[in-house]
Structures are given as structure tokens and as C-alpha cells.
Amino acid sequence: MPRKKRVKDYQQKLEQALAVLKVIAEDNTTPRNIRRVAKEASDVLNDENLSPAVRASNAIDMLEEISQDPNMPPYTRVRIWNAISALEGIRDYP
């Protein structure tokens, strides 16, 4: 895949995950600690000092950890899994 297309594809996946995380962070029915982690993961994804793959990996780690929270509503867990799925395809490009 050409580099330009890959960069565009990765940016689209980041934006998709950011949109999901924004919904979680703004959902008042979701516990505060989960909303906080969603906001922190969004901040990590927006950090331009890191490569897209590093940002995605860091955010995935944060989201996987919080997805085990027993107080999480099931619909929020599904949203987190959707965000993780979007981020999993992001790799460093040469």
C-alpha cells in the first residue's frame, strides 16, 4: 500500500476511535473513572510527538485495562471494543 494512502487510512482510524472515545467521555451514565480514561486515551491519540502506531498502542493498553471494570455498562464496553478494533490496524510505516 502506498505510504500516502496508508497515512490517510491511519488518520481515518484515529479519527474513528477519537469519535467513539468522545462519546464515552461525555456520557454521564458511564462511571467517572471510565470517562476519565477515555479522555486520557483521546489525549494520547492526539499527541503529535509520537508516531501513529505508538499512540494507538498506548491508547489500546489504557482501554483494555479499563474494559475489565465490572461497573462498566455493557454498551460502553462495546464502544471501547469498537475503538480498540479501529486502533489495532495502525502500524508504523517505513
C-alpha positions as CSV (number, residue, x, y, z in Angstrom):
1,M,0.0,0.0,0.0
2,P,1.5,3.4,-0.9
3,R,2.6,5.5,2.0
4,K,0.2,8.4,1.3
5,K,-2.8,6.0,1.3
6,R,-1.6,4.3,4.5
7,V,-1.2,7.6,6.3
8,K,-4.7,8.7,5.2
9,D,-6.1,5.3,6.3
10,Y,-4.4,5.5,9.7
11,Q,-5.7,9.1,10.2
12,Q,-9.2,7.9,9.4
13,K,-8.9,5.1,12.0
14,L,-7.6,7.5,14.6
15,E,-10.5,9.9,14.0
16,Q,-13.0,7.0,14.2
17,A,-11.5,5.9,17.6
18,L,-11.5,9.6,18.8
19,A,-15.1,9.9,17.9
20,V,-16.0,6.8,20.0
21,L,-13.9,8.0,22.9
22,K,-15.5,11.4,22.8
23,V,-19.0,9.8,23.1
24,I,-17.8,7.7,26.1
25,A,-16.1,10.7,27.8
26,E,-19.3,12.8,27.5
27,D,-21.7,10.1,28.6
28,N,-22.9,10.9,32.1
29,T,-24.3,7.4,32.6
30,T,-20.8,6.0,32.4
31,P,-18.8,5.8,35.6
32,R,-16.4,8.8,36.1
33,N,-13.2,6.6,36.2
34,I,-14.1,5.2,32.8
35,R,-14.9,8.6,31.3
36,R,-11.5,9.9,32.6
37,V,-9.6,7.0,31.0
38,A,-11.5,7.6,27.7
39,K,-10.4,11.3,27.9
40,E,-6.8,10.3,28.7
41,A,-6.8,7.9,25.7
42,S,-8.1,10.7,23.5
43,D,-5.2,12.9,24.7
44,V,-2.7,10.2,23.9
45,L,-4.1,9.7,20.4
46,N,-3.8,13.5,19.8
47,D,-0.2,13.6,20.8
48,E,1.6,14.6,17.6
49,N,5.1,13.9,19.2
50,L,4.6,10.2,18.9
51,S,4.1,8.0,15.8
52,P,0.6,6.8,15.0
53,A,1.4,3.3,16.0
54,V,2.8,4.3,19.4
55,R,-0.2,6.5,20.1
56,A,-2.6,3.6,19.1
57,S,-0.7,1.1,21.2
58,N,-0.7,3.3,24.3
59,A,-4.4,4.0,23.9
60,I,-5.2,0.3,23.4
61,D,-3.3,-0.5,26.6
62,M,-5.3,2.0,28.5
63,L,-8.6,0.9,27.1
64,E,-8.0,-2.8,27.5
65,E,-7.2,-2.3,31.2
66,I,-10.4,-0.3,31.8
67,S,-12.6,-2.7,29.8
68,Q,-12.3,-5.2,32.6
69,D,-14.1,-2.9,35.1
70,P,-17.1,-4.7,36.5
71,N,-19.0,-1.4,36.9
72,M,-18.9,-0.6,33.2
73,P,-22.3,-0.6,31.4
74,P,-22.3,-3.2,28.6
75,Y,-22.9,-0.6,25.9
76,T,-19.8,1.3,27.0
77,R,-17.8,-1.9,26.9
78,V,-18.9,-2.5,23.3
79,R,-17.9,1.1,22.4
80,I,-14.5,0.6,23.9
81,W,-14.0,-2.6,21.9
82,N,-15.0,-0.7,18.8
83,A,-12.4,1.9,19.5
84,I,-9.8,-0.8,20.1
85,S,-10.7,-2.5,16.9
86,A,-10.2,0.7,14.9
87,L,-6.8,1.2,16.5
88,E,-5.4,-2.3,16.2
89,G,-4.7,-1.9,12.4
90,I,-2.4,1.0,12.9
91,R,1.3,0.1,12.4
92,D,4.5,2.1,11.9
93,Y,5.2,2.7,8.3
94,P,8.8,2.8,6.9
